[in-house]
Structures are given as C-alpha cells and as structure tokens.
Amino acid sequence: MKGINILHIVIWKEGKFFVANCLEFGVASQGESYKEAKKNIQEAIELYLEEVDGLEEKQYIPHINNIRFDEIKINSLNINV
C-alpha cells in the first residue's frame, strides 16, 4: 500500500472534554485532557485501520507508519496538535 505522510487532526475543547477528529478518516475521540485526547485519537485511528483492513470488500486505505503531532498556531494561541 502507498504510504501517507500527513493526517489532519483537529482538537478543540468542548465543555469539560477535548474532542479530537481525524479529517481524512472521519474518526473522532475525546479525552478529559488535551494529552488524553491525543492518545485516544491515535488509538482510534489504529483501530479503524485494523477494522477496515479486515473487510472483504477492499477500499483504498493508506498505510501509516506512525502518527506524529506537530504544533500550529491558531488565532495567536499556541495549540499542540
């Protein structure tokens, strides 16, 4: 399978929780802290890819070697993604 270099993951605070969403796969997760949301979305993506890989009707699913989070700035706030 062809490798993919970037997954776009958006994390925001909603009430008491941090919500994480992977835009490429439509996979979402949450956590009580930013760090927990990052860990949970990574696990959710890995589980999603395992499940889709096991389907009889194959669809294009990129091979992902690892998930890395980079820092970006939004509205002058430091956000770790």
N, C-alpha and C positions, 0 to 999 in steps of 0.2 A: 504494500500500500504506500501511496505517496505520503510524505511527512507534511505536517502543518507547523508553521513557525509561530503563529500568534493566535491566541484565543482572546476575545474581548470579554472581560468580566467586569460587571458594574456592581459596586457595593454601596449601599446607602442605608441610613438609619431610618427606621420606620417604627415609631413608638419606642418600646423597650428593646427591640431587636434590630440587628443589622441583617439586611437582606442582600443576597448575592445572586446574580443572574449571569449565566454564560450566554451571550447573544448568538453565537454560532449554532448551539445545540438546543436552545430553549430550556436549559436545565437551570433550576433555581434551588437555593437552600437558604438557611438562615442560621444565626447564632446570637447568643446573648452579648458577645463582644465582637469587635472587628476581626480579631485574630481567630476566633471560633468560626465566624462566617467564612473566612478564607479557607480554613481547614475543611469545613463542611462542603464547600462548593467543589474543592478539589476531589474529595471523596465521591461526591455526587456525579461528577464528570467521569471519573474512572468507572463507577458502577454502570452508568449509562452506556459507555463504550463497550463494556463487557456484555451487557444485555443485547445491544444492537448487533454485536459481532456474532452472537449465538442464534440470531434469527435465520430461518430458512431462506426467506426472500431477502437477498443481499441488496444493500444500497451502498452508495459511496460513503464510507466513513474514513476520515483521515487517521493515519497512525500518529499518535502523540507520544513522544519520548518522555517528556516531563512537562510539568506546569510551573511556570515562573511568574511571580508577581513583580511588576515594576511600579515605580512611583510616578504619579502625574499630579498636576495642579489644576484645580477647578475653582473658579471664582476667588482666586488668591488664597485658597486654603490648600494645605498640603494633604493629599489623600494618598494613602498607600493602597495599591491595587494588586 
